[in-house]
Amino acid sequence: ADGTEIVMERIDGPIMMDAMVRPPWGLGAHLEVRADLHDQLHRIEAPDWLPGMPDGGNSLLHLDLHPLNVIMSARGPVVIDWPNARGGDPMVDVALSFALITCGTIPLPRPIAAALGAIRVPLIRRTFAKRYVGPAFYGRVAEMAELKCFDTNMSPGEIAALRKLAAWASARAPG
């Protein structure tokens, strides 16, 4: 054993995306949980064997933390799907997550997705983003939204939303 082993276990429970909309008035609370998960993960120092981001930070970053990658188990939320993990500046992880949940297609039936789409951006800003808002947040959101536009998994609609988000954040970022 050299510290790079993976310990696996079966986690029972719904993914956060399903739990967020049942009941729908719990959406804000789930967004707060996501911010809490970021804060908890970023307090962990990235192991030396994990690749680092060029920003020089040393916090554990998930880099794909969205509602489909959290299982709501009986003992609490569990973050899954770690192949993108790196060490780096926590604000990179927060900004990327913000971009994904703000601009990503909502993977639910069309009527539910439309209803959530109408309220999601103000709700995300009022819950998830409120603890991070500031010059570093806006700068990283602009950077991550632009970078995510090159992801071949993003749809044309998502890319358009990311470009709009990048412009919004750039207008609020310093210099």
C-alpha positions, 0 to 999 in steps of 0.5 A: 500500500502506497497511499493511492489505493481506493476504498470502495463501498456501496452507498444506498440512497437517491442521487441529489438531483432526485432528492432536490425536486422531491419535494421541490421546496427543498431545492435551496437547502440542497444547494446549501448542502452542496456549498457545505460539501465544497467547504468540507472537501477544500479543508482537506489537503490534496495528497502528494500523488494527486495531480495539481492545478497550475494555480499552486493551491493544495486543497482537494478539488473534485472538479465535477461536483454537481447534483448527479455526483452526490448520493444522499445516503442515510448517514449524509451526502456522499460525493462520488465520481472522482476521476477529475480530482486535483489539488489546487485553489478551492475557488476553481472548484466552486466556480466550475460547480457554479457554472455547471449548475447554472448553465447545464441542462437540467436532466429531468422531464421537460415540464419540471426542467422548465419550472426549475430553469425559471428559478434556478439562477436566482436561487443558486446565487441566493443559496450556493454562491452567497458565501463565495461572492467577491472578486476571486469568485467572479474572476474564477467563474469567468475563467471556468465558464470560458474553459467549459465552452471547450468541453465537447460534452456541452450542448450548444445551448449550454455553451451559449449559457456559459458564454453569457455567464462568463460575460456576466462574471467578467463584468464583476471581476477586478481588472 
